């Protein structure tokens, strides 16, 4: 009977330990998945910011060209 009781206690302890280890691994996997999502979103955000900067540069260049065109147009009007 003692060996049966010891076996039952050891099995119970092993089961509880396995549950704790599995639960911790599950939490760690969840945290790792969240971190991967954060990293992916941060990379995407970085790409969007770079694209935004390029588009802003293009807008400035187009405005400069537009104002230069407007000045030429005004100069031609003044000569007539």
C-alpha positions in Angstrom: 0.0 0.0 0.0 2.9 2.4 0.7 4.3 1.9 -2.8 0.8 2.5 -4.3 0.4 5.7 -2.2 3.9 6.9 -3.2 3.3 6.1 -6.8 0.0 8.1 -6.7 1.7 11.1 -5.0 4.6 11.0 -7.4 2.2 10.8 -10.4 0.2 13.7 -9.0 3.3 15.8 -8.4 4.5 15.0 -11.9 1.2 16.0 -13.4 1.0 19.3 -11.5 4.7 20.1 -12.5 3.9 19.2 -16.2 0.8 21.5 -16.1 2.9 24.4 -14.7 5.6 23.9 -17.2 3.1 23.6 -20.1 1.3 26.7 -18.8 4.5 28.7 -18.6 5.5 27.6 -22.1 2.1 28.6 -23.4 2.5 32.1 -21.8 6.0 32.4 -23.2 4.8 31.3 -26.7 2.1 33.9 -26.5 4.6 36.6 -25.4 6.9 35.6 -28.2 4.0 35.8 -30.7 3.1 39.3 -29.4 6.8 40.4 -29.7 6.9 39.1 -33.3 3.8 41.1 -34.1 5.2 44.2 -32.5 8.4 43.8 -34.5 6.5 43.3 -37.8 4.4 46.4 -37.1 7.5 48.4 -36.2 9.2 47.4 -39.5 6.0 48.3 -41.4 5.8 51.6 -39.7 9.4 52.4 -40.5 8.7 51.6 -44.2 5.6 53.8 -44.2 7.6 56.7 -42.6 10.3 56.4 -45.2 7.7 56.4 -48.0 6.0 59.4 -46.4 9.3 61.3 -46.3 9.9 60.5 -50.0 6.5 61.7 -50.9 7.0 64.9 -48.9 10.2 65.5 -50.7 8.5 65.0 -54.0 5.7 67.5 -53.1 8.4 70.1 -52.2 10.1 69.6 -55.5 6.8 69.9 -57.4 6.0 73.1 -55.5 9.3 74.5 -56.4 8.8 73.7 -60.1 5.2 75.1 -59.9 6.4 78.4 -58.4 9.2 78.7 -61.0 6.7 78.1 -63.7 4.4 80.8 -62.2 7.2 83.3 -62.0 8.1 82.7 -65.7 4.5 83.1 -66.6 4.3 86.4 -64.7 7.5 87.6 -66.3 6.1 86.9 -69.8 2.9 88.7 -68.8 4.9 91.8 -67.8 6.8 91.9 -71.1 3.7 92.0 -73.1 
